[in-house]
Amino acid sequence: MTKKIVVVGSTNVDKVLNVDKYALPGETLAINTYQQSHGGGKGANQAIAAARSGAETTFITKLGNDEDAKMMIAGFKQDKMNVDHLITTQDHETGKAYITVDKTGQNSIYVYGGANMAMTPEDVEAHRDAIANADRIIAQLEIPIPAIIAAFKIAKANGVQTILNPAPARQLPEELLQLTDIITPNETESQTLTGIEVKDEVSMLDNAMIFFEKGIKMVIITVGDKGSFYATPTEHDFIPAFKVKAVDTTAAGDTFIGALASQLAIDNSNIKEAMLYANHASSLTVQVAGAQNSIPTEAEIRNVIKQDSISKEEIEKEKQQAAEFAAQQIPNHITLGLGSGTTSAYFVKAIQKRIVNEKLDIQCVATSLGTQKLAESLHMNMLDVNTIDEVDITVDGADSVDDKLNGIKGGGAALLFEKLVAKMSKKNIWIVDSTKYHKTLEGRQMPVEVIPFGGMGVFRYLRDNGYHPAFRFEDNGDILETDSGNYLINITIPKHADLKDLAKNLKNQTGVVEHGLFLNVCDELIIGGDQIKTIKREDLATK
């Protein structure tokens, strides 16, 4: 459904100068380009990004009575924005930004506020109806804070969601933060507001906790070409950026916010999909010089998403390649453990074909109800795990694996069964696509399976010890139950964590059934790709 968005914010005319490199203090450099004028301002950029992504966008901004304003208004109309709520003043010129861009695409910006800094709460109050009838409102810090507070008070009084982009970075009054539903800082702005340096996913979550204490419901931290992080009180994740050659990063953050606001459901239920859309939008923006002219349309973004689906197909291809390679390594006359998850499903189908075509004598045991059903549907010879003492080989997927072949598993809600069968196995083979292999498990999410009536006690222990816990939920909002009827709590592995101590401490905690750390379990890792990569534990021991 089309979102009705009001943006309250700045309009600038960007005066852009392209240079090979930035001058050092006291240095004079010759350049071969002349200054160009483009539409800009964080408020205008975000409004245009929302409009070009299909949102019904109203822009409340203050302009001078000058040629720059006329140029900007013409552009707003061309983007089909509602310009009925623009404010004109005779006392100030339209805002301006002086931008220098070097050949790597990095920029420095100096802003003259002009009419932007003359916006008052009374100006905002005059446009109360526009705010009250919106789905969400977006504001930045290139206009006076009292005007933003006035706008957010109107929004909150009418059930309108508030999004604050705290840029440029500065300290903010508690009153404004308490009126904010979603805050969208970059890493520098987040550190300014919380005092916590953003270095990794763990520190991003620490930042988010500070914002939650102030009543903010969702935190989105952008980290340039690395991607973006989101957190709510119940979940968090990092969405990587798409790798492109950057020409100019000027409007990347504004594009992200406007595009996100245009796609995000009012209940925030599609946050990952909306952030992926916004990341795609930003990736297009940075490939074009300038600000507003670089902001893509919805059609352009959808086209890139369609192209990116090919890369998702590549991941599925890698999963299948790893699974089929593993299936060819399985000897006859064994008891075989069948793992859980999508990669393991490829293996089940591949080994079933071998069993039928080569008339192999292989008995199987499943690690999840889903795998059990799949294997039975393929008429495979299945054993009850309670009737055997030993498994010859188990082939399973993994959520994350480090370079020491330690891993995280159990994200598919079959954690207890997976670990039970793994411990029974003489040999464990893990099959993954290339995105699952990492140097370290630090900052990765890991499931902890807990008994239902002891879940909150475990949650408090994890919270108090800095693991940033979050219960896992179904898409319908119900708490997720494992195949064993227990609950899952996701935690984040801290930086410099001793994995052995972490595993021991978790198992000693009353109420914990099992955790997702699999240490010294994997004997061989198979990574899919056109060139299959295998890593064996016995080889690691000799390095």
N, C-alpha and C positions, 0 to 999 in steps of 0.2 A: 504494500500500500504506500502511496506517495506520502512522504513526510512533509509536514508544514514546519519550516524552520525560520526562526528570526535570528539574524546576526546583528548584534550591537557592537560596533567597533569602528576601527580607523579606516580612512581612505588616504592613500598617499600617491603622489606621482613619483615613480622611481626614475632617478637620473643615473643611468648605468654606464660604467666605464670598464672596459675589458683591458687587462694588463697581463704581461707575461709573468711578472712576479710583483710582490708588494715591496714598496720602497722601505729601506731601513731609515731610522731617524736621521735627519739631515741629508738624506740621499735624494737626488733628482734623477728621474728616469724618463726617457723619451718613449712615447707610445705611438702606435700607428693607427689607432681608432679614435673616433670622436664620440662624445657623450650622446647617449640615446635616451629617449623618454618613453617610459612604459607605465601602465597602470599598476598600482601596488597598494600596500597597506595590509596588515594582517587581517583586519576585518573584511575588507573588500575581497582579498584572496580567498578567504574561507567561504564567504557568501557565494562567490563565483564557482568555487569547487563544488559546493552543495547544489547549486543551480544546474551546473553542467552534468551532474550525476542524477538529475531528475527530480530533485526536491523542489517543492513550492517555496521559494525563498524570498523573504522580506528583509531588506537591509535598512537599519537605522544608523545613520552616520551624519557627521556634520562637515559641511564643505564651505569653502570660501566662494565669493561671487566673482569667479575668474575663469579664464580659459581652461585651466587645468580641470576645474570642476565640470565644465561642459563636456570635455573629452571623456571624463570618467562616467558621467551620466549616460552618455551615448553608448558606452560599453556595457553598462548595467542593463540597459534596455535591450541591447543585442542578445544578451544572455537570458532574456525573459525574466529578469528579476522584478519584483514589486518595488517601484521607486516612489511610491506615494508617501513614504515616511522618511525621505531625505530631509535634512535640516540645512538651511543656508544662513550664513552669517556675513554681515558687511564688515565685521571688525577684524577678521583674520583671513589669511590666505589658506587655500587647500594645503593639507599636509604634504610633505615631500620627504623622500628617502634618497640618500646619496650612497650608491652601491658600487663597490669595486669587486670585480670577479677575476681571479687569476686563471691560468691555463689548465689547472687541475680541476676547476669547477668550484673551488672554495670561495666564499665571499665574506666581505666585511661591510657592515651597514651603519650609517649615521642617519638618524631620523630627526627631522624638524616637525614637531607636532602640529603647529598651526591651528586650524579650526578643530582638529581632533581633540586637542587639550582644552577646548572651550565648551565641550559638551557637559551639560549640567543635569542633575536629577530632574529638574523641571522640564528639560528637553525630553527626557525619557518618559516622564509622566504624561506628556502630551500625546504619546503614542501607546498608551496603556492597552488599548483594544487589540492592537496588532500582536503584542506579547501574549495577552491572555488567551488568544485564539490559536496559538501555535502548539505544536507537539513538543518542541524543544527550542531552547535559546542558547546561543553561543556568544561568549565574550572573550576579549583578550585584554592586555594591559597597555594598549596604546591610546586609551582614552582614560579620563579621570576615574579613579576607583569609586567615588560616590555615585557616579552615573551607573556603574556596573551594579553596585549594591541596590540602587533603586530599581533597575531592570530585573534583577534576580528576585527581589521582594515581590514584584508584580507576578513573576512567573510562579513562585512558590505558592502564592495565594490562589493561583488558578490551576494548580496541578500540572504545571509545565516543567519538563525536565531541564535542568541547568547544566551547561558544559562550560567549564572555565579553562582557557588556555593561558597559563600564567607566564606570558611572554610579552615584553622582555622581562628577564628575571628580576624579582624584587621581593622583599618581605611583604606579607599581606595581612590585613586585619582579620582577626578571628571571625568577625561578623560575616565577611565575604566567604570564607571557607565553610562556615556553617550553612550557608545558602547554596553551596555547590553540591550537585549530585555526582558529576563526573569531572575529574581534573586530568589534564593532558599535558604535563610538562615534558621537556626533554631532560636528558640526564643532568645538565647544569642547573636548570631551573628547579628540578626536584631537590638537588642537593642544597640549593639556596633556601628552600622552604623547610627542609627537614634537618639539615646539618649532617646528613649521612651521604658519603661519597658513593656514587653509583659505579660499581666496578664489575658486577656480575649479577646473575639472576637472584642470588641470595640477598645481596644488598638492595636490589630493586624491591624485593618483598619487604625488607626492613623499612624502606621508604614508604611503601604502601601502608604498612601498619601505622605509621605516624598519621597519615591522612585519614585512615579509618577512625582513629581516635577523635578526629575533629568532626566526624559525622559524614564524611564523604563516602559514597557507596561504591564507586569504581575508580580505579587509578589506571591510567594508561601512560606509560613512559616510553617516549621514542628515543632511540639511540642511533640516529643517523643511518649509515649504510649497513648497520648490523641488524636492524629490525625494530620491533616494538614489543613491549611487555604489557600485559594487563593483569589486574588482580581485583577480585572482589573478596568479601570476607569468607567465601566458601571455595574459591578456586583461583588459580592463576596459571599463566602460561606465557611462553615467549614465542613470538611469530617472526621468523627470520625475514629479512629483506630480500628482494630479488636482485641478483647481481647484474648491474648494467654499467656502461661507461658514462660517468657523470660529466655533464657540460656545465651545469649551473644549478646549485642546490637552493637558490633563493626562496622559492615558494614550496619546497618539498613538504615542510611541516604543516603549512597551511592547507595544502592540497589534501594531506592525510586526514586532517580534522574535518574539513568540509565533506570529503568523500565518505568518511566514516559516519558522520552524522546523517548523511542521506540514506544509508543502508541499515543502520543499527535499529533493531526492533525496539519499541518503547520499553519493553521489559528486559532489554539487553540479552535476550536468549540466544541471539545469533552472533555473539561478540566475535568469535573466531572468524566466521565467514566475512563479517563486516571489516575486520582488521586486514584480512587477506585482500579484500577489495581495495581498501585504503592503501595498503602497501603497493599493490599494482599501480594505483593512481600515482603515487609518489615516484615510483620507478620510471614512469613516463615523463613526469614533470622535470626530473633532473637531467633528462636527455636533450632538453631544449633550453636555449638561452632566454633569460627574461623571467618575469613573474607570471602575470595573468595570462599572457599569450601561451605559456607553457602548460597551463592547467588543462588536463584532458577531458574529453566528453565521456559520457557513460558508454557510448558505442565503442570508443577507442579502448576503454578499460575492459569492457566485456570481450573484445577481440583478443586482448593480451591474455585474459584469463583462459579463454578457449585454447590459445596456444600453449599456455602453461599446463593445461591438463595433459598435454603430451608428456611433460616431465613426470607427472603422476603415473602415467602409463609406464614410463621407464622404471619407476620404483617397483611397480607391480611386476614388471618384466624381470628385474633383479631378484625379487623374491622367488619367482618361479624358477629362474636359473639356478639359484642356490638350492632350492628344494629338489629339482630334478638331478642336479649333480650329486646331492647327498643320497638320493634314492639308488643311484648306480653303485654306491659304495657298500650297500647293505648285503652281507653274506646270507646264505641260505641256512635253514635249520636254527633259527634263533627266536627268542622272545623280544619283541620290538616295542619300545615305548613311543607312543604318538603324542606329540606336543599339542598345544592349543594356539589359537590365533590364525590369522590369514596366511602367514608364511607356512605354518605347519599344515594348513589345509591343502596347499599346493603339494606338499610332501606326501600326504595321505593319498592323494589321487595318483601321484607318480609311482609310489611303491605298490599301490593296488594294481596298476597296469603291469608292473614287473611280476607280481605274484601270479596274475592270471596268465600272462603270456609265457612265462618261464616255468609255470607250475611249481612255484616256490613253497616250501613248508615254513611259513612264518606265522607265529602267533603274536597277537598285538594286545597292548593294554593302553587305554586312553588316559590322558591327564585332565580332561574336562568333559562335561556333559555334551558340549557342542561337538567335540571331536568324536565322542562315542557315537552320537547320532549319525555323523557323516560316515564313519567307518561301517556302521551297521547298514546304512543305506547302500554301501558299495559291497555288501556281503563279505566283509573281511572276517577272519577268524579271531574273535575277541575274547579276552580273558577278563575275569573279575580281579581287580587289583588285590582284593582281600584273600585270593586263593593262591598267590604266588609269593615267593620270598626274594626273587631276584629277576632283574631285567638285563638282557645282554647289551642292548644299545637303545638309547632314547634320542630321538631327533626332535628338537623343539626350537621355536623362535625365541627372541629376546627383545625387550623394550630398549635396552641400552647395553653396550659392552665396551669395556675399556681395554687398553693395550696390554693388560695383564690377564685378560680373559675373565675378569670379574664382571658380573652382570646384574642387571635389574630385570626382573620378570614378574609376572602376575598381574599386569595391568588389565588383563582380560577377565578378571574375577575368578580365576581358577588357581589361585596362588598355592593353597594348601596341597592340592592334588599334584601340582607341578613339582613342588619340592619333595613330596613323598616319593614319587616315581623317580625323580632325579637321584635321590639318595639310594634307591634300590638298584640303580643302573651301574653296570661295570664300566660303561663308556657313555658319555654325554656329548652329542654333537649339536651345536647350535647353528641355525641357518638364518641369515639376516640380509637385508639390503644395505647398501653403502651408507645410508643416513643413520644407521643405528650404531656405527662403530666410532668411538671417541677416545681421546687420549686419557680422559679422566671421567669419573662419575660425579664429580663435584657440581652442584647446582642442578642435578637431574632430579626429577620427581620419582619417588619410590612408594609403592603401596605397602601399607601395614594392615594385616587382617586382624580384626578384633572381635571378641564376642559381643553381641548386641547389648547385653546388660552391663558390660564393663567399658563400653565405648567412650563415654564421656570422661571417665577417669583417665583412660589412656590419652585422650585428646588433650586434657589439661596438662598431663606430664609432658607430652610432646611440645605443647605451646610454651610451657614454662622453661623448657630446655632449648628453645630456639630453633625448632624444626619446622615451624610455620605449617601446622597441620590443616588439612581441609578434608571433610568427609566427601566421599564420592557419591554422586546422585545420578539417577536415571534421567533421561531426557524429559520425562513427565513430572520431574520434581521429587519423586519418591527416592528414598535412600537406596543405594545399590546394595544388593545382597550377592554374596559370592555363591559358588556352587555348593559350598558347605553351609550356607545359611547365615554366614557372618557378615560384618560390615568391613568396608575398606576405608582407610584414612590415607590420603596422599601426604607425604612429607617431602621436604627438599633436603638433599644431602648437603651439609654445610661445607664451606671451604676448608681444606686441610683436614677433613674428617679422617679418623682412623677407622677404616671400614670394619675391621675385626672387632674393635671396641663397640662400634655402633651396633653391629649385629648382636653382640653379647648383651648389651644394655637393653635392647629392644626385647629380646627373648626373656630377659629376667623381669620385665614389667608385667605385673598382674593384668590380665585381660587381653594380652597380645597372644594371638594364636600362631601367627607366622609373619615374617616380613619378606620383602621382595629382593633382598640382597642374596645373590648366589655367588659365594666366594669359593674359589678352587673347585668348582663343579664342572665347568666346561673343559672338555678334553680336546675338542677340535672346533674351530670356528670356520664356517664357510660363508664368504661374503659374495653375493651374486654380482653379476656383471658379464660383459662380453668376454672378459678375461677373469675367470673365477679365481678368487684369492682364498687360500686356506692358511690358517694359523693353528699350530698344534702346541699344546702345553709343554710337551716334551722338548720341543724346539726352543721355547722360551727359557727353559731351565739351563740350556747350554750357552745362552748369550751372556 
